[in-house]
Amino acid sequence: MTTKWRKARRSENNPNCVELNNTLDHVRDSKNATGPALHGDLPALVRAVRAGRVNAPPMSTADHGC
């Protein structure tokens, strides 16, 4: 199977974002398409964030581009 990568529609004009592969188990830097990809259970990560189980510093308004 060929891996296909996608970037969020809201970040099309912003090169400083990440891309997800078609199976949602890898993420990579959109500026470095040939570089390494982070492997993980991304749907589980999203569920944990939504449930408040992941602590992170508040984002500034400048960080909302992606």
C-alpha positions in Angstrom: 0.0 0.0 0.0 1.3 3.5 -0.9 1.5 5.9 2.0 -0.4 9.1 1.3 0.2 12.2 3.5 -2.3 15.0 4.1 -2.1 18.4 5.8 -5.1 20.1 7.4 -7.0 22.3 4.9 -6.7 25.2 7.3 -2.9 25.0 7.1 -2.5 24.9 3.3 -0.7 28.2 3.2 1.4 27.6 6.3 4.5 25.4 5.7 5.1 25.1 9.5 2.7 22.3 10.2 2.6 18.5 10.4 1.1 15.9 8.0 -0.7 12.7 8.8 -0.5 9.5 6.8 -3.6 7.8 5.5 -3.6 5.2 8.3 -3.3 7.8 11.0 -0.4 6.1 12.7 2.4 8.4 11.5 3.0 12.1 11.6 5.8 14.1 10.0 7.1 17.7 9.6 5.5 19.2 6.4 8.8 21.0 5.7 10.8 17.8 5.6 8.8 15.2 3.6 11.8 12.9 3.3 12.7 13.1 7.0 11.7 10.9 9.9 8.1 10.3 10.8 6.8 9.8 14.4 4.9 6.6 14.8 2.1 6.3 17.3 -1.6 5.7 17.9 -2.7 9.2 16.9 -6.5 8.6 17.4 -5.8 7.6 21.0 -3.7 10.7 21.5 -6.6 12.9 20.2 -9.0 11.1 22.6 -6.6 11.7 25.5 -6.3 15.4 24.7 -10.0 15.8 24.4 -10.6 14.0 27.7 -8.1 16.3 29.4 -5.6 13.6 30.2 -2.7 15.4 28.5 -1.2 18.5 30.1 0.3 21.1 27.9 1.0 24.8 28.3 -1.6 27.2 26.8 -1.1 28.0 23.1 -0.4 31.6 22.2 -2.5 33.2 19.4 0.6 32.9 17.1 0.5 29.1 17.5 -3.0 28.7 16.0 -1.8 28.6 12.3 -2.0 24.9 12.0 
